[in-house]
Amino acid sequence: MRVAKGLGVRIEYHLKVKGGDVIESSAKSGPLRYVHGAGKMLGALEQRLEGLSPGDERQGEIPARDAFGNEESLPLKQMRRDEFPLGSTPTPGLVFEAKTGGGNAVSFKVVSATNDAVTVRLLHPLVGRDLEYRVKVLAVDDPRASGLPPPLPGVVEPDLEEVQEP
């Protein structure tokens, strides 16, 4: 069976910034199981896996425009000026970092500002960065016929049968 939309796929993978840091790797988390075409895997990587069979391996690069796009493709958000640190002057081009309610770091760039409101662009940390990938397809199956529960819609999950204990 070949990788195609709607099929369950189990892979070993390694994804990193070109010439830089590892973003994700199954060497740490174990093989990954997902439903192909469900839109929860990096689309450019899914395209490169289309048509592969178990045992097939592929490696290469994903250009920034295909991975996370460019800065102009990222969403805009309106903020109140009083949400910025006291004494700061949010001027176009400045980048600010903050924490979400959950404690995660978020970066945003000022696009425009008035006396009351500031328009910012939410920045993805990998926007504009080329990626390198290495993938091996371990299994392809029909999630309805495998006897295993399918991955939850919208969730990419490790293959629990192969997760390595620390």
mmCIF file of the C-alpha atoms, coordinates in Angstrom:
data_MODEL
# 
_entry.id   MODEL 
# 
loop_
_atom_site.group_PDB 
_atom_site.id 
_atom_site.type_symbol 
_atom_site.label_atom_id 
_atom_site.label_alt_id 
_atom_site.label_comp_id 
_atom_site.label_asym_id 
_atom_site.label_entity_id 
_atom_site.label_seq_id 
_atom_site.pdbx_PDB_ins_code 
_atom_site.Cartn_x 
_atom_site.Cartn_y 
_atom_site.Cartn_z 
_atom_site.occupancy 
_atom_site.B_iso_or_equiv 
_atom_site.pdbx_formal_charge 
_atom_site.auth_seq_id 
_atom_site.auth_comp_id 
_atom_site.auth_asym_id 
_atom_site.auth_atom_id 
_atom_site.pdbx_PDB_model_num 
ATOM 1   C CA . MET A 1 1   ? 0.000   0.000  0.000  1.00 0.00 ? 1   MET A CA 1 
ATOM 2   C CA . ARG A 1 2   ? 1.272   3.483  -0.870 1.00 0.00 ? 2   ARG A CA 1 
ATOM 3   C CA . VAL A 1 3   ? 0.948   6.703  1.130  1.00 0.00 ? 3   VAL A CA 1 
ATOM 4   C CA . ALA A 1 4   ? -2.279  8.419  0.055  1.00 0.00 ? 4   ALA A CA 1 
ATOM 5   C CA . LYS A 1 5   ? -4.947  10.694 1.493  1.00 0.00 ? 5   LYS A CA 1 
ATOM 6   C CA . GLY A 1 6   ? -6.963  9.143  4.313  1.00 0.00 ? 6   GLY A CA 1 
ATOM 7   C CA . LEU A 1 7   ? -4.498  6.336  5.048  1.00 0.00 ? 7   LEU A CA 1 
ATOM 8   C CA . GLY A 1 8   ? -2.708  5.825  8.348  1.00 0.00 ? 8   GLY A CA 1 
ATOM 9   C CA . VAL A 1 9   ? 1.042   6.298  8.004  1.00 0.00 ? 9   VAL A CA 1 
ATOM 10  C CA . ARG A 1 10  ? 3.809   5.436  10.464 1.00 0.00 ? 10  ARG A CA 1 
ATOM 11  C CA . ILE A 1 11  ? 7.202   7.042  9.897  1.00 0.00 ? 11  ILE A CA 1 
ATOM 12  C CA . GLU A 1 12  ? 10.610  7.565  11.388 1.00 0.00 ? 12  GLU A CA 1 
ATOM 13  C CA . TYR A 1 13  ? 11.639  11.138 10.727 1.00 0.00 ? 13  TYR A CA 1 
ATOM 14  C CA . HIS A 1 14  ? 14.215  13.834 11.347 1.00 0.00 ? 14  HIS A CA 1 
ATOM 15  C CA . LEU A 1 15  ? 13.379  17.498 10.666 1.00 0.00 ? 15  LEU A CA 1 
ATOM 16  C CA . LYS A 1 16  ? 15.820  20.355 11.156 1.00 0.00 ? 16  LYS A CA 1 
ATOM 17  C CA . VAL A 1 17  ? 16.523  23.908 10.132 1.00 0.00 ? 17  VAL A CA 1 
ATOM 18  C CA . LYS A 1 18  ? 18.871  23.815 7.137  1.00 0.00 ? 18  LYS A CA 1 
ATOM 19  C CA . GLY A 1 19  ? 22.386  23.758 8.526  1.00 0.00 ? 19  GLY A CA 1 
ATOM 20  C CA . GLY A 1 20  ? 21.077  24.211 12.052 1.00 0.00 ? 20  GLY A CA 1 
ATOM 21  C CA . ASP A 1 21  ? 19.084  22.850 14.964 1.00 0.00 ? 21  ASP A CA 1 
ATOM 22  C CA . VAL A 1 22  ? 16.877  19.765 15.004 1.00 0.00 ? 22  VAL A CA 1 
ATOM 23  C CA . ILE A 1 23  ? 13.193  20.714 15.218 1.00 0.00 ? 23  ILE A CA 1 
ATOM 24  C CA . GLU A 1 24  ? 11.743  17.231 15.697 1.00 0.00 ? 24  GLU A CA 1 
ATOM 25  C CA . SER A 1 25  ? 13.048  13.695 15.503 1.00 0.00 ? 25  SER A CA 1 
ATOM 26  C CA . SER A 1 26  ? 11.591  10.252 16.082 1.00 0.00 ? 26  SER A CA 1 
ATOM 27  C CA . ALA A 1 27  ? 14.966  9.313  17.583 1.00 0.00 ? 27  ALA A CA 1 
ATOM 28  C CA . LYS A 1 28  ? 13.676  11.086 20.708 1.00 0.00 ? 28  LYS A CA 1 
ATOM 29  C CA . SER A 1 29  ? 9.932   10.459 20.556 1.00 0.00 ? 29  SER A CA 1 
ATOM 30  C CA . GLY A 1 30  ? 9.642   7.196  18.638 1.00 0.00 ? 30  GLY A CA 1 
ATOM 31  C CA . PRO A 1 31  ? 7.909   6.674  15.284 1.00 0.00 ? 31  PRO A CA 1 
ATOM 32  C CA . LEU A 1 32  ? 5.073   9.010  14.376 1.00 0.00 ? 32  LEU A CA 1 
ATOM 33  C CA . ARG A 1 33  ? 1.609   7.858  13.284 1.00 0.00 ? 33  ARG A CA 1 
ATOM 34  C CA . TYR A 1 34  ? -0.739  10.215 11.426 1.00 0.00 ? 34  TYR A CA 1 
ATOM 35  C CA . VAL A 1 35  ? -3.581  10.233 8.900  1.00 0.00 ? 35  VAL A CA 1 
ATOM 36  C CA . HIS A 1 36  ? -2.233  11.435 5.562  1.00 0.00 ? 36  HIS A CA 1 
ATOM 37  C CA . GLY A 1 37  ? -3.980  14.488 4.162  1.00 0.00 ? 37  GLY A CA 1 
ATOM 38  C CA . ALA A 1 38  ? -5.734  15.430 7.408  1.00 0.00 ? 38  ALA A CA 1 
ATOM 39  C CA . GLY A 1 39  ? -3.839  18.734 7.404  1.00 0.00 ? 39  GLY A CA 1 
ATOM 40  C CA . LYS A 1 40  ? -2.063  18.203 10.707 1.00 0.00 ? 40  LYS A CA 1 
ATOM 41  C CA . MET A 1 41  ? 1.383   17.428 9.297  1.00 0.00 ? 41  MET A CA 1 
ATOM 42  C CA . LEU A 1 42  ? 3.537   20.010 7.569  1.00 0.00 ? 42  LEU A CA 1 
ATOM 43  C CA . GLY A 1 43  ? 1.892   20.123 4.123  1.00 0.00 ? 43  GLY A CA 1 
ATOM 44  C CA . ALA A 1 44  ? 5.155   20.316 2.184  1.00 0.00 ? 44  ALA A CA 1 
ATOM 45  C CA . LEU A 1 45  ? 6.413   17.190 3.955  1.00 0.00 ? 45  LEU A CA 1 
ATOM 46  C CA . GLU A 1 46  ? 3.157   15.325 3.261  1.00 0.00 ? 46  GLU A CA 1 
ATOM 47  C CA . GLN A 1 47  ? 3.532   16.145 -0.441 1.00 0.00 ? 47  GLN A CA 1 
ATOM 48  C CA . ARG A 1 48  ? 7.001   14.613 -0.443 1.00 0.00 ? 48  ARG A CA 1 
ATOM 49  C CA . LEU A 1 49  ? 5.689   11.412 1.158  1.00 0.00 ? 49  LEU A CA 1 
ATOM 50  C CA . GLU A 1 50  ? 2.798   10.953 -1.287 1.00 0.00 ? 50  GLU A CA 1 
ATOM 51  C CA . GLY A 1 51  ? 3.095   7.632  -3.137 1.00 0.00 ? 51  GLY A CA 1 
ATOM 52  C CA . LEU A 1 52  ? 5.852   6.117  -0.974 1.00 0.00 ? 52  LEU A CA 1 
ATOM 53  C CA . SER A 1 53  ? 5.560   2.540  0.306  1.00 0.00 ? 53  SER A CA 1 
ATOM 54  C CA . PRO A 1 54  ? 6.710   0.906  3.550  1.00 0.00 ? 54  PRO A CA 1 
ATOM 55  C CA . GLY A 1 55  ? 10.505  0.671  3.530  1.00 0.00 ? 55  GLY A CA 1 
ATOM 56  C CA . ASP A 1 56  ? 10.928  3.700  1.262  1.00 0.00 ? 56  ASP A CA 1 
ATOM 57  C CA . GLU A 1 57  ? 13.213  6.451  2.484  1.00 0.00 ? 57  GLU A CA 1 
ATOM 58  C CA . ARG A 1 58  ? 13.457  10.023 1.324  1.00 0.00 ? 58  ARG A CA 1 
ATOM 59  C CA . GLN A 1 59  ? 15.551  13.010 2.307  1.00 0.00 ? 59  GLN A CA 1 
ATOM 60  C CA . GLY A 1 60  ? 15.870  16.513 0.997  1.00 0.00 ? 60  GLY A CA 1 
ATOM 61  C CA . GLU A 1 61  ? 15.107  20.145 1.571  1.00 0.00 ? 61  GLU A CA 1 
ATOM 62  C CA . ILE A 1 62  ? 11.878  22.072 1.953  1.00 0.00 ? 62  ILE A CA 1 
ATOM 63  C CA . PRO A 1 63  ? 12.263  25.706 0.881  1.00 0.00 ? 63  PRO A CA 1 
ATOM 64  C CA . ALA A 1 64  ? 11.025  28.291 3.385  1.00 0.00 ? 64  ALA A CA 1 
ATOM 65  C CA . ARG A 1 65  ? 8.183   29.391 1.079  1.00 0.00 ? 65  ARG A CA 1 
ATOM 66  C CA . ASP A 1 66  ? 6.799   25.810 1.156  1.00 0.00 ? 66  ASP A CA 1 
ATOM 67  C CA . ALA A 1 67  ? 7.469   25.176 4.848  1.00 0.00 ? 67  ALA A CA 1 
ATOM 68  C CA . PHE A 1 68  ? 6.180   28.045 6.978  1.00 0.00 ? 68  PHE A CA 1 
ATOM 69  C CA . GLY A 1 69  ? 5.947   30.755 4.335  1.00 0.00 ? 69  GLY A CA 1 
ATOM 70  C CA . ASN A 1 70  ? 7.317   34.234 4.558  1.00 0.00 ? 70  ASN A CA 1 
ATOM 71  C CA . GLU A 1 71  ? 6.588   36.927 7.090  1.00 0.00 ? 71  GLU A CA 1 
ATOM 72  C CA . GLU A 1 72  ? 3.888   38.558 4.946  1.00 0.00 ? 72  GLU A CA 1 
ATOM 73  C CA . SER A 1 73  ? 1.845   35.346 5.028  1.00 0.00 ? 73  SER A CA 1 
ATOM 74  C CA . LEU A 1 74  ? 1.539   35.394 8.828  1.00 0.00 ? 74  LEU A CA 1 
ATOM 75  C CA . PRO A 1 75  ? -1.569  36.693 10.626 1.00 0.00 ? 75  PRO A CA 1 
ATOM 76  C CA . LEU A 1 76  ? -2.107  40.221 11.906 1.00 0.00 ? 76  LEU A CA 1 
ATOM 77  C CA . LYS A 1 77  ? -3.562  41.079 15.305 1.00 0.00 ? 77  LYS A CA 1 
ATOM 78  C CA . GLN A 1 78  ? -4.817  44.313 16.816 1.00 0.00 ? 78  GLN A CA 1 
ATOM 79  C CA . MET A 1 79  ? -3.556  45.113 20.318 1.00 0.00 ? 79  MET A CA 1 
ATOM 80  C CA . ARG A 1 80  ? -4.241  47.956 22.710 1.00 0.00 ? 80  ARG A CA 1 
ATOM 81  C CA . ARG A 1 81  ? -1.276  50.225 23.216 1.00 0.00 ? 81  ARG A CA 1 
ATOM 82  C CA . ASP A 1 82  ? -1.530  49.764 26.993 1.00 0.00 ? 82  ASP A CA 1 
ATOM 83  C CA . GLU A 1 83  ? -0.733  46.042 26.532 1.00 0.00 ? 83  GLU A CA 1 
ATOM 84  C CA . PHE A 1 84  ? 2.878   46.983 25.777 1.00 0.00 ? 84  PHE A CA 1 
ATOM 85  C CA . PRO A 1 85  ? 5.481   47.472 28.520 1.00 0.00 ? 85  PRO A CA 1 
ATOM 86  C CA . LEU A 1 86  ? 5.344   50.829 30.260 1.00 0.00 ? 86  LEU A CA 1 
ATOM 87  C CA . GLY A 1 87  ? 7.765   53.247 28.652 1.00 0.00 ? 87  GLY A CA 1 
ATOM 88  C CA . SER A 1 88  ? 8.094   51.264 25.399 1.00 0.00 ? 88  SER A CA 1 
ATOM 89  C CA . THR A 1 89  ? 7.300   52.888 22.084 1.00 0.00 ? 89  THR A CA 1 
ATOM 90  C CA . PRO A 1 90  ? 5.832   50.326 19.675 1.00 0.00 ? 90  PRO A CA 1 
ATOM 91  C CA . THR A 1 91  ? 7.094   51.574 16.312 1.00 0.00 ? 91  THR A CA 1 
ATOM 92  C CA . PRO A 1 92  ? 6.902   49.691 12.999 1.00 0.00 ? 92  PRO A CA 1 
ATOM 93  C CA . GLY A 1 93  ? 9.611   47.073 12.670 1.00 0.00 ? 93  GLY A CA 1 
ATOM 94  C CA . LEU A 1 94  ? 10.188  46.477 16.393 1.00 0.00 ? 94  LEU A CA 1 
ATOM 95  C CA . VAL A 1 95  ? 9.847   42.879 17.578 1.00 0.00 ? 95  VAL A CA 1 
ATOM 96  C CA . PHE A 1 96  ? 8.420   42.102 21.021 1.00 0.00 ? 96  PHE A CA 1 
ATOM 97  C CA . GLU A 1 97  ? 8.273   38.843 22.944 1.00 0.00 ? 97  GLU A CA 1 
ATOM 98  C CA . ALA A 1 98  ? 5.626   37.895 25.463 1.00 0.00 ? 98  ALA A CA 1 
ATOM 99  C CA . LYS A 1 99  ? 4.222   34.844 27.243 1.00 0.00 ? 99  LYS A CA 1 
ATOM 100 C CA . THR A 1 100 ? 0.817   33.354 26.540 1.00 0.00 ? 100 THR A CA 1 
ATOM 101 C CA . GLY A 1 101 ? -1.558  32.435 29.357 1.00 0.00 ? 101 GLY A CA 1 
ATOM 102 C CA . GLY A 1 102 ? -0.076  28.933 29.134 1.00 0.00 ? 102 GLY A CA 1 
ATOM 103 C CA . GLY A 1 103 ? 3.471   30.225 29.563 1.00 0.00 ? 103 GLY A CA 1 
ATOM 104 C CA . ASN A 1 104 ? 4.562   29.725 25.942 1.00 0.00 ? 104 ASN A CA 1 
ATOM 105 C CA . ALA A 1 105 ? 6.756   32.359 24.316 1.00 0.00 ? 105 ALA A CA 1 
ATOM 106 C CA . VAL A 1 106 ? 5.273   34.307 21.418 1.00 0.00 ? 106 VAL A CA 1 
ATOM 107 C CA . SER A 1 107 ? 6.949   36.904 19.198 1.00 0.00 ? 107 SER A CA 1 
ATOM 108 C CA . PHE A 1 108 ? 5.272   39.633 17.223 1.00 0.00 ? 108 PHE A CA 1 
ATOM 109 C CA . LYS A 1 109 ? 6.422   42.483 15.024 1.00 0.00 ? 109 LYS A CA 1 
ATOM 110 C CA . VAL A 1 110 ? 4.851   45.935 15.013 1.00 0.00 ? 110 VAL A CA 1 
ATOM 111 C CA . VAL A 1 111 ? 3.322   46.766 11.623 1.00 0.00 ? 111 VAL A CA 1 
ATOM 112 C CA . SER A 1 112 ? 1.642   50.074 12.528 1.00 0.00 ? 112 SER A CA 1 
ATOM 113 C CA . ALA A 1 113 ? 0.687   52.057 15.612 1.00 0.00 ? 113 ALA A CA 1 
ATOM 114 C CA . THR A 1 114 ? -1.701  54.838 16.610 1.00 0.00 ? 114 THR A CA 1 
ATOM 115 C CA . ASN A 1 115 ? -2.201  56.516 19.981 1.00 0.00 ? 115 ASN A CA 1 
ATOM 116 C CA . ASP A 1 116 ? -4.597  53.754 21.080 1.00 0.00 ? 116 ASP A CA 1 
ATOM 117 C CA . ALA A 1 117 ? -3.959  50.654 18.950 1.00 0.00 ? 117 ALA A CA 1 
ATOM 118 C CA . VAL A 1 118 ? -1.044  48.696 17.565 1.00 0.00 ? 118 VAL A CA 1 
ATOM 119 C CA . THR A 1 119 ? -1.219  46.276 14.634 1.00 0.00 ? 119 THR A CA 1 
ATOM 120 C CA . VAL A 1 120 ? 1.264   43.423 15.013 1.00 0.00 ? 120 VAL A CA 1 
ATOM 121 C CA . ARG A 1 121 ? 2.203   40.405 12.903 1.00 0.00 ? 121 ARG A CA 1 
ATOM 122 C CA . LEU A 1 122 ? 2.429   37.168 14.876 1.00 0.00 ? 122 LEU A CA 1 
ATOM 123 C CA . LEU A 1 123 ? 5.779   35.570 14.061 1.00 0.00 ? 123 LEU A CA 1 
ATOM 124 C CA . HIS A 1 124 ? 6.338   31.839 13.677 1.00 0.00 ? 124 HIS A CA 1 
ATOM 125 C CA . PRO A 1 125 ? 9.867   31.017 14.846 1.00 0.00 ? 125 PRO A CA 1 
ATOM 126 C CA . LEU A 1 126 ? 10.610  29.114 11.628 1.00 0.00 ? 126 LEU A CA 1 
ATOM 127 C CA . VAL A 1 127 ? 9.190   31.558 9.085  1.00 0.00 ? 127 VAL A CA 1 
ATOM 128 C CA . GLY A 1 128 ? 11.669  32.250 6.319  1.00 0.00 ? 128 GLY A CA 1 
ATOM 129 C CA . ARG A 1 129 ? 13.824  29.226 7.215  1.00 0.00 ? 129 ARG A CA 1 
ATOM 130 C CA . ASP A 1 130 ? 14.620  26.368 4.823  1.00 0.00 ? 130 ASP A CA 1 
ATOM 131 C CA . LEU A 1 131 ? 14.237  22.905 6.336  1.00 0.00 ? 131 LEU A CA 1 
ATOM 132 C CA . GLU A 1 132 ? 16.024  19.591 5.838  1.00 0.00 ? 132 GLU A CA 1 
ATOM 133 C CA . TYR A 1 133 ? 14.167  16.313 6.308  1.00 0.00 ? 133 TYR A CA 1 
ATOM 134 C CA . ARG A 1 134 ? 14.861  12.586 6.378  1.00 0.00 ? 134 ARG A CA 1 
ATOM 135 C CA . VAL A 1 135 ? 11.946  10.139 6.479  1.00 0.00 ? 135 VAL A CA 1 
ATOM 136 C CA . LYS A 1 136 ? 11.491  6.378  6.400  1.00 0.00 ? 136 LYS A CA 1 
ATOM 137 C CA . VAL A 1 137 ? 7.994   4.972  5.876  1.00 0.00 ? 137 VAL A CA 1 
ATOM 138 C CA . LEU A 1 138 ? 7.421   2.101  8.311  1.00 0.00 ? 138 LEU A CA 1 
ATOM 139 C CA . ALA A 1 139 ? 3.786   1.274  7.587  1.00 0.00 ? 139 ALA A CA 1 
ATOM 140 C CA . VAL A 1 140 ? 0.782   2.387  5.578  1.00 0.00 ? 140 VAL A CA 1 
ATOM 141 C CA . ASP A 1 141 ? -2.681  1.095  6.445  1.00 0.00 ? 141 ASP A CA 1 
ATOM 142 C CA . ASP A 1 142 ? -6.361  1.852  6.289  1.00 0.00 ? 142 ASP A CA 1 
ATOM 143 C CA . PRO A 1 143 ? -7.040  3.175  9.797  1.00 0.00 ? 143 PRO A CA 1 
ATOM 144 C CA . ARG A 1 144 ? -10.563 1.714  9.661  1.00 0.00 ? 144 ARG A CA 1 
ATOM 145 C CA . ALA A 1 145 ? -9.304  -1.814 8.944  1.00 0.00 ? 145 ALA A CA 1 
ATOM 146 C CA . SER A 1 146 ? -6.139  -1.987 11.088 1.00 0.00 ? 146 SER A CA 1 
ATOM 147 C CA . GLY A 1 147 ? -7.847  -2.989 14.326 1.00 0.00 ? 147 GLY A CA 1 
ATOM 148 C CA . LEU A 1 148 ? -6.118  -0.073 16.046 1.00 0.00 ? 148 LEU A CA 1 
ATOM 149 C CA . PRO A 1 149 ? -8.011  3.059  16.890 1.00 0.00 ? 149 PRO A CA 1 
ATOM 150 C CA . PRO A 1 150 ? -7.235  5.723  14.293 1.00 0.00 ? 150 PRO A CA 1 
ATOM 151 C CA . PRO A 1 151 ? -5.319  8.788  15.364 1.00 0.00 ? 151 PRO A CA 1 
ATOM 152 C CA . LEU A 1 152 ? -7.721  11.398 16.660 1.00 0.00 ? 152 LEU A CA 1 
ATOM 153 C CA . PRO A 1 153 ? -8.651  13.963 14.006 1.00 0.00 ? 153 PRO A CA 1 
ATOM 154 C CA . GLY A 1 154 ? -6.233  16.826 14.120 1.00 0.00 ? 154 GLY A CA 1 
ATOM 155 C CA . VAL A 1 155 ? -3.712  15.027 16.306 1.00 0.00 ? 155 VAL A CA 1 
ATOM 156 C CA . VAL A 1 156 ? -0.305  13.744 15.251 1.00 0.00 ? 156 VAL A CA 1 
ATOM 157 C CA . GLU A 1 157 ? 0.704   11.116 17.748 1.00 0.00 ? 157 GLU A CA 1 
ATOM 158 C CA . PRO A 1 158 ? 3.708   8.885  18.416 1.00 0.00 ? 158 PRO A CA 1 
ATOM 159 C CA . ASP A 1 159 ? 3.352   5.179  17.708 1.00 0.00 ? 159 ASP A CA 1 
ATOM 160 C CA . LEU A 1 160 ? 2.904   3.934  21.275 1.00 0.00 ? 160 LEU A CA 1 
ATOM 161 C CA . GLU A 1 161 ? 4.132   0.440  20.387 1.00 0.00 ? 161 GLU A CA 1 
ATOM 162 C CA . GLU A 1 162 ? 7.557   1.828  19.575 1.00 0.00 ? 162 GLU A CA 1 
ATOM 163 C CA . VAL A 1 163 ? 8.040   4.716  22.013 1.00 0.00 ? 163 VAL A CA 1 
ATOM 164 C CA . GLN A 1 164 ? 11.363  4.249  23.749 1.00 0.00 ? 164 GLN A CA 1 
ATOM 165 C CA . GLU A 1 165 ? 11.463  4.540  27.526 1.00 0.00 ? 165 GLU A CA 1 
ATOM 166 C CA . PRO A 1 166 ? 14.103  6.997  28.834 1.00 0.00 ? 166 PRO A CA 1 
# 
